């Protein structure tokens, strides 16, 4: 079963796996997907992403 994509252009090129594997990268403030695994900062708004 295919689930609908919620993000617009935020998905990485290789997002072929389980969506849960990158959910922890989604910024709680603006919804952007970070470029790397937390702990890091959102590249869009600078909010801290925690593990
Ligand atoms: Zn953000």
mmCIF file of the protein (N, C-alpha, C, O) and its ligand, coordinates in Angstrom:
data_MODEL
# 
_entry.id   MODEL 
# 
loop_
_entity.id 
_entity.type 
_entity.pdbx_number_of_molecules 
1 polymer     1 
2 non-polymer 1 
# 
_entity_poly.entity_id                      1 
_entity_poly.type                           'polypeptide(L)' 
_entity_poly.nstd_linkage                   no 
_entity_poly.nstd_monomer                   no 
_entity_poly.pdbx_seq_one_letter_code       
;(UNK)(UNK)(UNK)(UNK)(UNK)(UNK)(UNK)(UNK)(UNK)(UNK)(UNK)(UNK)(UNK)(UNK)(UNK)(UNK)
(UNK)(UNK)(UNK)(UNK)(UNK)(UNK)(UNK)(UNK)(UNK)(UNK)(UNK)(UNK)(UNK)(UNK)(UNK)(UNK)
(UNK)(UNK)(UNK)(UNK)(UNK)(UNK)(UNK)(UNK)(UNK)(UNK)(UNK)(UNK)(UNK)(UNK)(UNK)(UNK)
(UNK)(UNK)(UNK)
;
_entity_poly.pdbx_seq_one_letter_code_can   XXXXXXXXXXXXXXXXXXXXXXXXXXXXXXXXXXXXXXXXXXXXXXXXXXX 
_entity_poly.pdbx_strand_id                 A 
# 
loop_
_entity_poly_seq.entity_id 
_entity_poly_seq.num 
_entity_poly_seq.mon_id 
_entity_poly_seq.hetero 
1 1  UNK n 
1 2  UNK n 
1 3  UNK n 
1 4  UNK n 
1 5  UNK n 
1 6  UNK n 
1 7  UNK n 
1 8  UNK n 
1 9  UNK n 
1 10 UNK n 
1 11 UNK n 
1 12 UNK n 
1 13 UNK n 
1 14 UNK n 
1 15 UNK n 
1 16 UNK n 
1 17 UNK n 
1 18 UNK n 
1 19 UNK n 
1 20 UNK n 
1 21 UNK n 
1 22 UNK n 
1 23 UNK n 
1 24 UNK n 
1 25 UNK n 
1 26 UNK n 
1 27 UNK n 
1 28 UNK n 
1 29 UNK n 
1 30 UNK n 
1 31 UNK n 
1 32 UNK n 
1 33 UNK n 
1 34 UNK n 
1 35 UNK n 
1 36 UNK n 
1 37 UNK n 
1 38 UNK n 
1 39 UNK n 
1 40 UNK n 
1 41 UNK n 
1 42 UNK n 
1 43 UNK n 
1 44 UNK n 
1 45 UNK n 
1 46 UNK n 
1 47 UNK n 
1 48 UNK n 
1 49 UNK n 
1 50 UNK n 
1 51 UNK n 
# 
loop_
_struct_asym.id 
_struct_asym.entity_id 
A 1 
B 2 
# 
loop_
_chem_comp.id 
_chem_comp.type 
_chem_comp.mon_nstd_flag 
UNK 'L-peptide linking' . 
ZN  non-polymer         . 
# 
_pdbx_entity_nonpoly.entity_id   2 
_pdbx_entity_nonpoly.name        ? 
_pdbx_entity_nonpoly.comp_id     ZN 
# 
_pdbx_nonpoly_scheme.asym_id         B 
_pdbx_nonpoly_scheme.entity_id       2 
_pdbx_nonpoly_scheme.mon_id          ZN 
_pdbx_nonpoly_scheme.ndb_seq_num     1 
_pdbx_nonpoly_scheme.pdb_seq_num     101 
_pdbx_nonpoly_scheme.auth_seq_num    101 
_pdbx_nonpoly_scheme.pdb_mon_id      ZN 
_pdbx_nonpoly_scheme.auth_mon_id     ZN 
_pdbx_nonpoly_scheme.pdb_strand_id   A 
_pdbx_nonpoly_scheme.pdb_ins_code    . 
# 
loop_
_atom_site.group_PDB 
_atom_site.id 
_atom_site.type_symbol 
_atom_site.label_atom_id 
_atom_site.label_alt_id 
_atom_site.label_comp_id 
_atom_site.label_asym_id 
_atom_site.label_entity_id 
_atom_site.label_seq_id 
_atom_site.pdbx_PDB_ins_code 
_atom_site.Cartn_x 
_atom_site.Cartn_y 
_atom_site.Cartn_z 
_atom_site.occupancy 
_atom_site.B_iso_or_equiv 
_atom_site.pdbx_formal_charge 
_atom_site.auth_seq_id 
_atom_site.auth_comp_id 
_atom_site.auth_asym_id 
_atom_site.auth_atom_id 
_atom_site.pdbx_PDB_model_num 
ATOM   1   N  N  . UNK A 1 1  ? 0.846  -1.189 0.000  1.00 0.00 ? 1   UNK A N  1 
ATOM   2   C  CA . UNK A 1 1  ? 0.000  0.000  0.000  1.00 0.00 ? 1   UNK A CA 1 
ATOM   3   C  C  . UNK A 1 1  ? 0.885  1.245  0.000  1.00 0.00 ? 1   UNK A C  1 
ATOM   4   O  O  . UNK A 1 1  ? 1.850  1.346  0.757  1.00 0.00 ? 1   UNK A O  1 
ATOM   5   N  N  . UNK A 1 2  ? 0.540  2.154  -0.841 1.00 0.00 ? 2   UNK A N  1 
ATOM   6   C  CA . UNK A 1 2  ? 1.350  3.365  -0.957 1.00 0.00 ? 2   UNK A CA 1 
ATOM   7   C  C  . UNK A 1 2  ? 0.727  4.493  -0.157 1.00 0.00 ? 2   UNK A C  1 
ATOM   8   O  O  . UNK A 1 2  ? -0.460 4.785  -0.299 1.00 0.00 ? 2   UNK A O  1 
ATOM   9   N  N  . UNK A 1 3  ? 1.522  5.120  0.675  1.00 0.00 ? 3   UNK A N  1 
ATOM   10  C  CA . UNK A 1 3  ? 1.006  6.228  1.461  1.00 0.00 ? 3   UNK A CA 1 
ATOM   11  C  C  . UNK A 1 3  ? 1.241  7.537  0.717  1.00 0.00 ? 3   UNK A C  1 
ATOM   12  O  O  . UNK A 1 3  ? 2.247  7.687  0.022  1.00 0.00 ? 3   UNK A O  1 
ATOM   13  N  N  . UNK A 1 4  ? 0.336  8.464  0.858  1.00 0.00 ? 4   UNK A N  1 
ATOM   14  C  CA . UNK A 1 4  ? 0.481  9.765  0.184  1.00 0.00 ? 4   UNK A CA 1 
ATOM   15  C  C  . UNK A 1 4  ? 1.638  10.553 0.773  1.00 0.00 ? 4   UNK A C  1 
ATOM   16  O  O  . UNK A 1 4  ? 1.927  10.477 1.967  1.00 0.00 ? 4   UNK A O  1 
ATOM   17  N  N  . UNK A 1 5  ? 2.282  11.300 -0.083 1.00 0.00 ? 5   UNK A N  1 
ATOM   18  C  CA . UNK A 1 5  ? 3.401  12.101 0.386  1.00 0.00 ? 5   UNK A CA 1 
ATOM   19  C  C  . UNK A 1 5  ? 2.886  13.412 0.946  1.00 0.00 ? 5   UNK A C  1 
ATOM   20  O  O  . UNK A 1 5  ? 2.171  14.157 0.276  1.00 0.00 ? 5   UNK A O  1 
ATOM   21  N  N  . UNK A 1 6  ? 3.258  13.675 2.173  1.00 0.00 ? 6   UNK A N  1 
ATOM   22  C  CA . UNK A 1 6  ? 2.768  14.891 2.812  1.00 0.00 ? 6   UNK A CA 1 
ATOM   23  C  C  . UNK A 1 6  ? 3.678  16.078 2.525  1.00 0.00 ? 6   UNK A C  1 
ATOM   24  O  O  . UNK A 1 6  ? 3.212  17.206 2.361  1.00 0.00 ? 6   UNK A O  1 
ATOM   25  N  N  . UNK A 1 7  ? 4.950  15.820 2.467  1.00 0.00 ? 7   UNK A N  1 
ATOM   26  C  CA . UNK A 1 7  ? 5.867  16.930 2.232  1.00 0.00 ? 7   UNK A CA 1 
ATOM   27  C  C  . UNK A 1 7  ? 5.846  17.298 0.755  1.00 0.00 ? 7   UNK A C  1 
ATOM   28  O  O  . UNK A 1 7  ? 5.517  16.473 -0.097 1.00 0.00 ? 7   UNK A O  1 
ATOM   29  N  N  . UNK A 1 8  ? 6.190  18.506 0.473  1.00 0.00 ? 8   UNK A N  1 
ATOM   30  C  CA . UNK A 1 8  ? 6.184  18.973 -0.909 1.00 0.00 ? 8   UNK A CA 1 
ATOM   31  C  C  . UNK A 1 8  ? 7.511  18.673 -1.575 1.00 0.00 ? 8   UNK A C  1 
ATOM   32  O  O  . UNK A 1 8  ? 7.638  17.681 -2.293 1.00 0.00 ? 8   UNK A O  1 
ATOM   33  N  N  . UNK A 1 9  ? 8.486  19.510 -1.347 1.00 0.00 ? 9   UNK A N  1 
ATOM   34  C  CA . UNK A 1 9  ? 9.784  19.279 -1.986 1.00 0.00 ? 9   UNK A CA 1 
ATOM   35  C  C  . UNK A 1 9  ? 10.843 19.030 -0.937 1.00 0.00 ? 9   UNK A C  1 
ATOM   36  O  O  . UNK A 1 9  ? 12.025 19.291 -1.161 1.00 0.00 ? 9   UNK A O  1 
ATOM   37  N  N  . UNK A 1 10 ? 10.429 18.534 0.185  1.00 0.00 ? 10  UNK A N  1 
ATOM   38  C  CA . UNK A 1 10 ? 11.358 18.406 1.302  1.00 0.00 ? 10  UNK A CA 1 
ATOM   39  C  C  . UNK A 1 10 ? 11.979 17.013 1.403  1.00 0.00 ? 10  UNK A C  1 
ATOM   40  O  O  . UNK A 1 10 ? 12.915 16.800 2.173  1.00 0.00 ? 10  UNK A O  1 
ATOM   41  N  N  . UNK A 1 11 ? 11.466 16.093 0.643  1.00 0.00 ? 11  UNK A N  1 
ATOM   42  C  CA . UNK A 1 11 ? 11.970 14.743 0.762  1.00 0.00 ? 11  UNK A CA 1 
ATOM   43  C  C  . UNK A 1 11 ? 13.343 14.592 0.105  1.00 0.00 ? 11  UNK A C  1 
ATOM   44  O  O  . UNK A 1 11 ? 13.587 15.153 -0.964 1.00 0.00 ? 11  UNK A O  1 
ATOM   45  N  N  . UNK A 1 12 ? 14.220 13.852 0.730  1.00 0.00 ? 12  UNK A N  1 
ATOM   46  C  CA . UNK A 1 12 ? 15.518 13.590 0.115  1.00 0.00 ? 12  UNK A CA 1 
ATOM   47  C  C  . UNK A 1 12 ? 15.356 12.697 -1.105 1.00 0.00 ? 12  UNK A C  1 
ATOM   48  O  O  . UNK A 1 12 ? 14.337 12.028 -1.276 1.00 0.00 ? 12  UNK A O  1 
ATOM   49  N  N  . UNK A 1 13 ? 16.361 12.700 -1.932 1.00 0.00 ? 13  UNK A N  1 
ATOM   50  C  CA . UNK A 1 13 ? 16.296 11.944 -3.180 1.00 0.00 ? 13  UNK A CA 1 
ATOM   51  C  C  . UNK A 1 13 ? 16.066 10.461 -2.955 1.00 0.00 ? 13  UNK A C  1 
ATOM   52  O  O  . UNK A 1 13 ? 15.383 9.788  -3.727 1.00 0.00 ? 13  UNK A O  1 
ATOM   53  N  N  . UNK A 1 14 ? 16.652 9.980  -1.887 1.00 0.00 ? 14  UNK A N  1 
ATOM   54  C  CA . UNK A 1 14 ? 16.616 8.536  -1.655 1.00 0.00 ? 14  UNK A CA 1 
ATOM   55  C  C  . UNK A 1 14 ? 15.595 8.150  -0.593 1.00 0.00 ? 14  UNK A C  1 
ATOM   56  O  O  . UNK A 1 14 ? 15.806 7.202  0.165  1.00 0.00 ? 14  UNK A O  1 
ATOM   57  N  N  . UNK A 1 15 ? 14.498 8.880  -0.540 1.00 0.00 ? 15  UNK A N  1 
ATOM   58  C  CA . UNK A 1 15 ? 13.486 8.599  0.478  1.00 0.00 ? 15  UNK A CA 1 
ATOM   59  C  C  . UNK A 1 15 ? 12.647 7.393  0.068  1.00 0.00 ? 15  UNK A C  1 
ATOM   60  O  O  . UNK A 1 15 ? 11.421 7.467  -0.017 1.00 0.00 ? 15  UNK A O  1 
ATOM   61  N  N  . UNK A 1 16 ? 13.319 6.307  -0.179 1.00 0.00 ? 16  UNK A N  1 
ATOM   62  C  CA . UNK A 1 16 ? 12.580 5.142  -0.639 1.00 0.00 ? 16  UNK A CA 1 
ATOM   63  C  C  . UNK A 1 16 ? 12.234 4.183  0.481  1.00 0.00 ? 16  UNK A C  1 
ATOM   64  O  O  . UNK A 1 16 ? 11.536 3.193  0.266  1.00 0.00 ? 16  UNK A O  1 
ATOM   65  N  N  . UNK A 1 17 ? 12.722 4.476  1.675  1.00 0.00 ? 17  UNK A N  1 
ATOM   66  C  CA . UNK A 1 17 ? 12.500 3.555  2.785  1.00 0.00 ? 17  UNK A CA 1 
ATOM   67  C  C  . UNK A 1 17 ? 11.291 3.913  3.604  1.00 0.00 ? 17  UNK A C  1 
ATOM   68  O  O  . UNK A 1 17 ? 10.384 4.603  3.138  1.00 0.00 ? 17  UNK A O  1 
ATOM   69  N  N  . UNK A 1 18 ? 11.288 3.447  4.805  1.00 0.00 ? 18  UNK A N  1 
ATOM   70  C  CA . UNK A 1 18 ? 10.206 3.729  5.733  1.00 0.00 ? 18  UNK A CA 1 
ATOM   71  C  C  . UNK A 1 18 ? 10.207 5.213  6.104  1.00 0.00 ? 18  UNK A C  1 
ATOM   72  O  O  . UNK A 1 18 ? 11.241 5.732  6.523  1.00 0.00 ? 18  UNK A O  1 
ATOM   73  N  N  . UNK A 1 19 ? 9.087  5.900  5.961  1.00 0.00 ? 19  UNK A N  1 
ATOM   74  C  CA . UNK A 1 19 ? 9.025  7.322  6.311  1.00 0.00 ? 19  UNK A CA 1 
ATOM   75  C  C  . UNK A 1 19 ? 9.468  7.595  7.740  1.00 0.00 ? 19  UNK A C  1 
ATOM   76  O  O  . UNK A 1 19 ? 9.970  8.681  8.030  1.00 0.00 ? 19  UNK A O  1 
ATOM   77  N  N  . UNK A 1 20 ? 9.300  6.662  8.609  1.00 0.00 ? 20  UNK A N  1 
ATOM   78  C  CA . UNK A 1 20 ? 9.661  6.861  10.013 1.00 0.00 ? 20  UNK A CA 1 
ATOM   79  C  C  . UNK A 1 20 ? 11.149 7.098  10.194 1.00 0.00 ? 20  UNK A C  1 
ATOM   80  O  O  . UNK A 1 20 ? 11.575 7.639  11.214 1.00 0.00 ? 20  UNK A O  1 
ATOM   81  N  N  . UNK A 1 21 ? 11.941 6.697  9.208  1.00 0.00 ? 21  UNK A N  1 
ATOM   82  C  CA . UNK A 1 21 ? 13.385 6.843  9.341  1.00 0.00 ? 21  UNK A CA 1 
ATOM   83  C  C  . UNK A 1 21 ? 13.821 8.296  9.244  1.00 0.00 ? 21  UNK A C  1 
ATOM   84  O  O  . UNK A 1 21 ? 14.924 8.632  9.676  1.00 0.00 ? 21  UNK A O  1 
ATOM   85  N  N  . UNK A 1 22 ? 12.991 9.162  8.694  1.00 0.00 ? 22  UNK A N  1 
ATOM   86  C  CA . UNK A 1 22 ? 13.378 10.574 8.624  1.00 0.00 ? 22  UNK A CA 1 
ATOM   87  C  C  . UNK A 1 22 ? 12.429 11.482 9.378  1.00 0.00 ? 22  UNK A C  1 
ATOM   88  O  O  . UNK A 1 22 ? 12.616 12.699 9.398  1.00 0.00 ? 22  UNK A O  1 
ATOM   89  N  N  . UNK A 1 23 ? 11.419 10.906 9.996  1.00 0.00 ? 23  UNK A N  1 
ATOM   90  C  CA . UNK A 1 23 ? 10.471 11.731 10.736 1.00 0.00 ? 23  UNK A CA 1 
ATOM   91  C  C  . UNK A 1 23 ? 11.153 12.531 11.845 1.00 0.00 ? 23  UNK A C  1 
ATOM   92  O  O  . UNK A 1 23 ? 10.736 13.643 12.170 1.00 0.00 ? 23  UNK A O  1 
ATOM   93  N  N  . UNK A 1 24 ? 12.206 11.950 12.421 1.00 0.00 ? 24  UNK A N  1 
ATOM   94  C  CA . UNK A 1 24 ? 12.896 12.638 13.512 1.00 0.00 ? 24  UNK A CA 1 
ATOM   95  C  C  . UNK A 1 24 ? 13.702 13.820 13.007 1.00 0.00 ? 24  UNK A C  1 
ATOM   96  O  O  . UNK A 1 24 ? 14.214 14.617 13.794 1.00 0.00 ? 24  UNK A O  1 
ATOM   97  N  N  . UNK A 1 25 ? 13.812 13.928 11.705 1.00 0.00 ? 25  UNK A N  1 
ATOM   98  C  CA . UNK A 1 25 ? 14.548 15.068 11.137 1.00 0.00 ? 25  UNK A CA 1 
ATOM   99  C  C  . UNK A 1 25 ? 13.630 16.254 10.860 1.00 0.00 ? 25  UNK A C  1 
ATOM   100 O  O  . UNK A 1 25 ? 14.107 17.349 10.563 1.00 0.00 ? 25  UNK A O  1 
ATOM   101 N  N  . UNK A 1 26 ? 12.362 16.055 10.952 1.00 0.00 ? 26  UNK A N  1 
ATOM   102 C  CA . UNK A 1 26 ? 11.435 17.123 10.621 1.00 0.00 ? 26  UNK A CA 1 
ATOM   103 C  C  . UNK A 1 26 ? 11.396 18.170 11.727 1.00 0.00 ? 26  UNK A C  1 
ATOM   104 O  O  . UNK A 1 26 ? 11.206 17.843 12.898 1.00 0.00 ? 26  UNK A O  1 
ATOM   105 N  N  . UNK A 1 27 ? 11.575 19.411 11.349 1.00 0.00 ? 27  UNK A N  1 
ATOM   106 C  CA . UNK A 1 27 ? 11.577 20.506 12.307 1.00 0.00 ? 27  UNK A CA 1 
ATOM   107 C  C  . UNK A 1 27 ? 10.182 20.704 12.883 1.00 0.00 ? 27  UNK A C  1 
ATOM   108 O  O  . UNK A 1 27 ? 9.193  20.789 12.156 1.00 0.00 ? 27  UNK A O  1 
ATOM   109 N  N  . UNK A 1 28 ? 10.131 20.776 14.208 1.00 0.00 ? 28  UNK A N  1 
ATOM   110 C  CA . UNK A 1 28 ? 8.844  20.960 14.866 1.00 0.00 ? 28  UNK A CA 1 
ATOM   111 C  C  . UNK A 1 28 ? 8.332  22.385 14.692 1.00 0.00 ? 28  UNK A C  1 
ATOM   112 O  O  . UNK A 1 28 ? 7.141  22.652 14.858 1.00 0.00 ? 28  UNK A O  1 
ATOM   113 N  N  . UNK A 1 29 ? 9.229  23.284 14.363 1.00 0.00 ? 29  UNK A N  1 
ATOM   114 C  CA . UNK A 1 29 ? 8.854  24.693 14.263 1.00 0.00 ? 29  UNK A CA 1 
ATOM   115 C  C  . UNK A 1 29 ? 8.286  25.039 12.892 1.00 0.00 ? 29  UNK A C  1 
ATOM   116 O  O  . UNK A 1 29 ? 7.259  25.708 12.789 1.00 0.00 ? 29  UNK A O  1 
ATOM   117 N  N  . UNK A 1 30 ? 8.958  24.580 11.844 1.00 0.00 ? 30  UNK A N  1 
ATOM   118 C  CA . UNK A 1 30 ? 8.544  24.995 10.505 1.00 0.00 ? 30  UNK A CA 1 
ATOM   119 C  C  . UNK A 1 30 ? 8.221  23.822 9.590  1.00 0.00 ? 30  UNK A C  1 
ATOM   120 O  O  . UNK A 1 30 ? 7.702  24.011 8.489  1.00 0.00 ? 30  UNK A O  1 
ATOM   121 N  N  . UNK A 1 31 ? 8.530  22.611 10.046 1.00 0.00 ? 31  UNK A N  1 
ATOM   122 C  CA . UNK A 1 31 ? 8.161  21.444 9.245  1.00 0.00 ? 31  UNK A CA 1 
ATOM   123 C  C  . UNK A 1 31 ? 9.186  21.073 8.185  1.00 0.00 ? 31  UNK A C  1 
ATOM   124 O  O  . UNK A 1 31 ? 8.961  20.134 7.421  1.00 0.00 ? 31  UNK A O  1 
ATOM   125 N  N  . UNK A 1 32 ? 10.277 21.768 8.120  1.00 0.00 ? 32  UNK A N  1 
ATOM   126 C  CA . UNK A 1 32 ? 11.297 21.449 7.138  1.00 0.00 ? 32  UNK A CA 1 
ATOM   127 C  C  . UNK A 1 32 ? 12.084 20.207 7.542  1.00 0.00 ? 32  UNK A C  1 
ATOM   128 O  O  . UNK A 1 32 ? 12.260 19.927 8.727  1.00 0.00 ? 32  UNK A O  1 
ATOM   129 N  N  . UNK A 1 33 ? 12.552 19.474 6.547  1.00 0.00 ? 33  UNK A N  1 
ATOM   130 C  CA . UNK A 1 33 ? 13.370 18.300 6.812  1.00 0.00 ? 33  UNK A CA 1 
ATOM   131 C  C  . UNK A 1 33 ? 14.833 18.720 6.891  1.00 0.00 ? 33  UNK A C  1 
ATOM   132 O  O  . UNK A 1 33 ? 15.369 19.314 5.955  1.00 0.00 ? 33  UNK A O  1 
ATOM   133 N  N  . UNK A 1 34 ? 15.473 18.408 8.013  1.00 0.00 ? 34  UNK A N  1 
ATOM   134 C  CA . UNK A 1 34 ? 16.876 18.759 8.182  1.00 0.00 ? 34  UNK A CA 1 
ATOM   135 C  C  . UNK A 1 34 ? 17.747 17.915 7.260  1.00 0.00 ? 34  UNK A C  1 
ATOM   136 O  O  . UNK A 1 34 ? 17.340 16.851 6.795  1.00 0.00 ? 34  UNK A O  1 
ATOM   137 N  N  . UNK A 1 35 ? 18.957 18.417 7.008  1.00 0.00 ? 35  UNK A N  1 
ATOM   138 C  CA . UNK A 1 35 ? 19.870 17.745 6.086  1.00 0.00 ? 35  UNK A CA 1 
ATOM   139 C  C  . UNK A 1 35 ? 20.599 16.576 6.728  1.00 0.00 ? 35  UNK A C  1 
ATOM   140 O  O  . UNK A 1 35 ? 21.187 15.744 6.038  1.00 0.00 ? 35  UNK A O  1 
ATOM   141 N  N  . UNK A 1 36 ? 20.557 16.520 8.040  1.00 0.00 ? 36  UNK A N  1 
ATOM   142 C  CA . UNK A 1 36 ? 21.289 15.466 8.739  1.00 0.00 ? 36  UNK A CA 1 
ATOM   143 C  C  . UNK A 1 36 ? 20.527 15.044 9.977  1.00 0.00 ? 36  UNK A C  1 
ATOM   144 O  O  . UNK A 1 36 ? 19.584 15.707 10.407 1.00 0.00 ? 36  UNK A O  1 
ATOM   145 N  N  . UNK A 1 37 ? 20.955 13.930 10.538 1.00 0.00 ? 37  UNK A N  1 
ATOM   146 C  CA . UNK A 1 37 ? 20.304 13.427 11.735 1.00 0.00 ? 37  UNK A CA 1 
ATOM   147 C  C  . UNK A 1 37 ? 20.553 14.349 12.921 1.00 0.00 ? 37  UNK A C  1 
ATOM   148 O  O  . UNK A 1 37 ? 21.632 14.931 13.042 1.00 0.00 ? 37  UNK A O  1 
ATOM   149 N  N  . UNK A 1 38 ? 19.564 14.484 13.792 1.00 0.00 ? 38  UNK A N  1 
ATOM   150 C  CA . UNK A 1 38 ? 19.771 15.247 15.020 1.00 0.00 ? 38  UNK A CA 1 
ATOM   151 C  C  . UNK A 1 38 ? 20.755 14.539 15.935 1.00 0.00 ? 38  UNK A C  1 
ATOM   152 O  O  . UNK A 1 38 ? 20.940 13.330 15.796 1.00 0.00 ? 38  UNK A O  1 
ATOM   153 N  N  . UNK A 1 39 ? 21.395 15.241 16.865 1.00 0.00 ? 39  UNK A N  1 
ATOM   154 C  CA . UNK A 1 39 ? 21.148 16.661 17.160 1.00 0.00 ? 39  UNK A CA 1 
ATOM   155 C  C  . UNK A 1 39 ? 21.764 17.588 16.119 1.00 0.00 ? 39  UNK A C  1 
ATOM   156 O  O  . UNK A 1 39 ? 22.935 17.462 15.762 1.00 0.00 ? 39  UNK A O  1 
ATOM   157 N  N  . UNK A 1 40 ? 20.953 18.513 15.646 1.00 0.00 ? 40  UNK A N  1 
ATOM   158 C  CA . UNK A 1 40 ? 21.417 19.485 14.672 1.00 0.00 ? 40  UNK A CA 1 
ATOM   159 C  C  . UNK A 1 40 ? 20.478 20.675 14.734 1.00 0.00 ? 40  UNK A C  1 
ATOM   160 O  O  . UNK A 1 40 ? 19.636 20.772 15.628 1.00 0.00 ? 40  UNK A O  1 
ATOM   161 N  N  . UNK A 1 41 ? 20.628 21.572 13.784 1.00 0.00 ? 41  UNK A N  1 
ATOM   162 C  CA . UNK A 1 41 ? 19.725 22.712 13.750 1.00 0.00 ? 41  UNK A CA 1 
ATOM   163 C  C  . UNK A 1 41 ? 18.992 22.741 12.429 1.00 0.00 ? 41  UNK A C  1 
ATOM   164 O  O  . UNK A 1 41 ? 19.518 22.339 11.391 1.00 0.00 ? 41  UNK A O  1 
ATOM   165 N  N  . UNK A 1 42 ? 17.774 23.222 12.490 1.00 0.00 ? 42  UNK A N  1 
ATOM   166 C  CA . UNK A 1 42 ? 16.980 23.348 11.283 1.00 0.00 ? 42  UNK A CA 1 
ATOM   167 C  C  . UNK A 1 42 ? 17.645 24.336 10.338 1.00 0.00 ? 42  UNK A C  1 
ATOM   168 O  O  . UNK A 1 42 ? 17.955 25.456 10.743 1.00 0.00 ? 42  UNK A O  1 
ATOM   169 N  N  . UNK A 1 43 ? 17.871 23.945 9.089  1.00 0.00 ? 43  UNK A N  1 
ATOM   170 C  CA . UNK A 1 43 ? 18.521 24.832 8.126  1.00 0.00 ? 43  UNK A CA 1 
ATOM   171 C  C  . UNK A 1 43 ? 17.629 26.002 7.722  1.00 0.00 ? 43  UNK A C  1 
ATOM   172 O  O  . UNK A 1 43 ? 18.103 26.990 7.160  1.00 0.00 ? 43  UNK A O  1 
ATOM   173 N  N  . UNK A 1 44 ? 16.362 25.886 8.008  1.00 0.00 ? 44  UNK A N  1 
ATOM   174 C  CA . UNK A 1 44 ? 15.433 26.947 7.602  1.00 0.00 ? 44  UNK A CA 1 
ATOM   175 C  C  . UNK A 1 44 ? 15.220 27.989 8.702  1.00 0.00 ? 44  UNK A C  1 
ATOM   176 O  O  . UNK A 1 44 ? 15.344 29.188 8.452  1.00 0.00 ? 44  UNK A O  1 
ATOM   177 N  N  . UNK A 1 45 ? 14.904 27.542 9.901  1.00 0.00 ? 45  UNK A N  1 
ATOM   178 C  CA . UNK A 1 45 ? 14.577 28.499 10.958 1.00 0.00 ? 45  UNK A CA 1 
ATOM   179 C  C  . UNK A 1 45 ? 15.571 28.474 12.108 1.00 0.00 ? 45  UNK A C  1 
ATOM   180 O  O  . UNK A 1 45 ? 15.508 29.335 12.986 1.00 0.00 ? 45  UNK A O  1 
ATOM   181 N  N  . UNK A 1 46 ? 16.480 27.516 12.129 1.00 0.00 ? 46  UNK A N  1 
ATOM   182 C  CA . UNK A 1 46 ? 17.510 27.492 13.149 1.00 0.00 ? 46  UNK A CA 1 
ATOM   183 C  C  . UNK A 1 46 ? 17.090 26.831 14.454 1.00 0.00 ? 46  UNK A C  1 
ATOM   184 O  O  . UNK A 1 46 ? 17.859 26.826 15.415 1.00 0.00 ? 46  UNK A O  1 
ATOM   185 N  N  . UNK A 1 47 ? 15.914 26.288 14.504 1.00 0.00 ? 47  UNK A N  1 
ATOM   186 C  CA . UNK A 1 47 ? 15.473 25.613 15.713 1.00 0.00 ? 47  UNK A CA 1 
ATOM   187 C  C  . UNK A 1 47 ? 16.307 24.354 15.946 1.00 0.00 ? 47  UNK A C  1 
ATOM   188 O  O  . UNK A 1 47 ? 16.711 23.676 15.001 1.00 0.00 ? 47  UNK A O  1 
ATOM   189 N  N  . UNK A 1 48 ? 16.553 24.059 17.203 1.00 0.00 ? 48  UNK A N  1 
ATOM   190 C  CA . UNK A 1 48 ? 17.342 22.889 17.538 1.00 0.00 ? 48  UNK A CA 1 
ATOM   191 C  C  . UNK A 1 48 ? 16.509 21.629 17.377 1.00 0.00 ? 48  UNK A C  1 
ATOM   192 O  O  . UNK A 1 48 ? 15.391 21.539 17.884 1.00 0.00 ? 48  UNK A O  1 
ATOM   193 N  N  . UNK A 1 49 ? 17.066 20.659 16.667 1.00 0.00 ? 49  UNK A N  1 
ATOM   194 C  CA . UNK A 1 49 ? 16.411 19.366 16.539 1.00 0.00 ? 49  UNK A CA 1 
ATOM   195 C  C  . UNK A 1 49 ? 17.122 18.410 17.481 1.00 0.00 ? 49  UNK A C  1 
ATOM   196 O  O  . UNK A 1 49 ? 18.336 18.220 17.411 1.00 0.00 ? 49  UNK A O  1 
ATOM   197 N  N  . UNK A 1 50 ? 16.341 17.820 18.352 1.00 0.00 ? 50  UNK A N  1 
ATOM   198 C  CA . UNK A 1 50 ? 16.945 16.933 19.334 1.00 0.00 ? 50  UNK A CA 1 
ATOM   199 C  C  . UNK A 1 50 ? 16.637 15.485 18.991 1.00 0.00 ? 50  UNK A C  1 
ATOM   200 O  O  . UNK A 1 50 ? 15.682 15.182 18.277 1.00 0.00 ? 50  UNK A O  1 
ATOM   201 N  N  . UNK A 1 51 ? 17.453 14.621 19.507 1.00 0.00 ? 51  UNK A N  1 
ATOM   202 C  CA . UNK A 1 51 ? 17.311 13.192 19.201 1.00 0.00 ? 51  UNK A CA 1 
ATOM   203 C  C  . UNK A 1 51 ? 16.038 12.649 19.821 1.00 0.00 ? 51  UNK A C  1 
ATOM   204 O  O  . UNK A 1 51 ? 15.738 11.464 19.677 1.00 0.00 ? 51  UNK A O  1 
HETATM 205 ZN ZN . ZN  B 2 .  ? 12.600 24.901 11.234 1.00 0.00 ? 101 ZN  A ZN 1 
# 
